Amino acid sequence: MEERTPVLEMRDIVKIYPDGTKALKGVTIKVYEGEILGLLGENGAGKTTLMKILFGMLKPTKGRIFLRGKEVRFKSPADAIANGIGMVHQHFTLVEVFNALENIILGMEGHGLFSKIDVENARKKLQKLMDELNFQVPLDVPVEKLPVGTQQRIEILKMLYRNVDILILDEPTAVLTPIEVKELFAVLRKLKAQGKTIIFISHKLNEVMEITDRVTVIRKGQVVGTVKTSEATPQLLARMMVGRDVVLRIEKPPKEPGEVVFRVENLWVKGDRGEEAVRGLTFEVRAGEIFGIAGVEGNGQSELIEAITGLRKVEKGKIYLKGVDITGKKPRDLYDMGVAHIPEDRTHMGLILEMTVMENAILGMHWRKEFSKDLGLINWAKVEEHSNRLIKEFEIVAPGTKAPVKSLSGGNQQKLIVAREVSKKPEFIIAAQPTRGVDVASTEYIRNYLVKLRNENKAVLLVSADLDEVLQLSDRMAIMYEGQFMGIVKPDEVTEEQIGLMMGGVKA
Amino acid sequence: MNETFVISLLLGSLAAMVPIALTSIGAVISERAGVVNIGYEGILMLSAFFGAIFAELANNGWVGLLGGALTGLVIGMIHGVITVYLKGDHVIPGIGINLIGYGGVAFGILAYWGTAGQHQVAPSAQIKPLWMDAFGNSLSPMVPITIAIAFIAWWMLFKTPFGLRIRAVGENPEAADALGINVELYRFTAVLIASALAGVAGAYLSVDWLGTVTKTIAAGRGFIALANMVFSGWNPIIALGGAFLFGFFDNFAIYIQNNPWLAGTIPWQFIATLPYVVTLVVVAGIIGRARPPKWDGRPYKRE
């Protein structure tokens, strides 16, 4: 069995970035025809770097790549595609205003640069491809109007249209809802049945366990080992990935919630396109309580948070903090009143990536007296002290306080946001998708920290698309569907099936 | 209003439409590919000047237009190399081109023809009109050519692989790059097409429509063309309509100024702003807010 020649082999790949970072320290992987190989590792382990090298986006410092026994070296993604290797990135590379058909045929529209594009012919070919895979995407709608799950299928179709037989998927489930993940896995199984080879990059144990045939685990730029999925357990993989046993459960002592800190009454909020995104929500969050909101993304969660944090207009209803009406208050006023906000999109709303760690560490507090000198100048010595304290307390791995935030890994960026928000000494914390795209160790840290805040009698509002996270952390949880709560339940008094029904729009 | 007046107004509008339409269409193509150029005013100036020289040397107006296109191409190459290949800023080179345009032409007229500020292009070196009446109203062959160019540009942008790729590199060059499209080549080509069209527009001013080279011959048309491009929603055919509208009110304003009764009532300065105001209001009102190409004005560098 091991005598088979791999369809693809990457041998002793080393990658050292110009700034001296050693991303890969001699990685060898083998992929056999028709299998799904899992590439498991934490954020920053080097999985994506390795695949970018394979896909011709990065040049390896050292190492060789063999495709069907022959040595190859790809100069560009187009080169890799021409050799039958396709990649679907974590961040899609779609032209947003183009429809699916235009996105897919781009670059191979047919003969003649200045002749009319044969749309009907392309449509026929695509329809056949979709029929084979047993799914449909709308071909004539601009892709920006489509859900991420559909956009991902368009990316997959784009690669298949180019006849690739090795498909790399980089964290394909990171942006998907649980239902979309199931659908994606069905597609992957279909592809495998057609004889395609798939490399599945992930840091999620259960997904790797479910879909792959073999798993290669990478840690800190080195291969830890390769195991057959049928012979592996999540515990084993977790140990290989992190290098120690991971506490997959969060310690959460029982606690009686205190007085009501935050209250929303009959809240109505409009979405970007004028639709009713939040439709008459009423709920409260008490001191010493984590109130979770679960649900498939795009059901009004983002609009709800934006309304609460003063970033979006409230159409109707009231929001109270400690009995004071805060409806329509500005974000700055809310901060001063003790609200902290861990936003759902850290790179766009949470941090300014080009700015340094210490500058980011005081965003939203930069006007406070503690950081200023006479004449309103910023007291940088104080700021540095503050950042160093955060780095130490939250175990943030950063090259220094003056390093740009973009040089930090996703998990450490997120920890910096949590640290900053918590340092504002809030009474009420809104945590939106707090561990999205964050490695296991940081996830564990952040989740435990939210519980710690709860234990310190703070009120926490947790909004997450990660159902496990909501179940694990919440004292009470609501399931949101089309702008309404399908029910408010206690996590330990509800079955997965009941939650699944509520996520699908059936009231409890 | 008699028949002669209507004909005169219509022909005058079409004549004034040509330079703005050609420049706008070019700008649409360039920005669809993601390259901003605010130097069209300068290209109009320089190509009006060099176009006239070419025309007089060959004693042929068409050679003048070709000379204008070549002038535009050379300037476009400079802009393209800076913005597309050297990943430079898209606005700064345009400022330079405009400054060179105004300074260079004012100096050039004096240096080449020895007259200050103005040179009358020899009638034999001008483009012959397709049609002309006894009152001096005429129709230039450039009018139908410009209309054709607008439709060809639209068809090219929205129906052909070339256009799809142009739009792709302006919207998401990374996606295009990953599919083997040479982003730099398509962007550079688009810049060249744009500046060549502006070059033809400039030469049209001197060897056809106005028949003269002056030190302010472009008269802001390069900037009007840019505004027209934005309000057209980056669509060549709507840009053609916007250019006609501008031409119409440009002529209408001249008519009002020449009408003693009206000119006495309304200050001429106010009337002179009419074409600018009306074009912006109408075109902006019809199109509303359009979204520019996502990577418009941003250099693309592979990571």
Interface residues (C-beta under 8 A of the other chain):
Chain A: M57 S76 P77 A78 D79 I81 A82 T93 L94 V95 E96 V97 F98 E102 N103 I105 L106 G107 M108 E109 G110 G112 L113 F114 S115 K116 I117 K158
Chain B: M156 K159 T160 P161 F162 L164 R165 R167 A168 E171 N172 E174 A175 A176 D177 A178 L179 G180 I181 R291 K294 E303
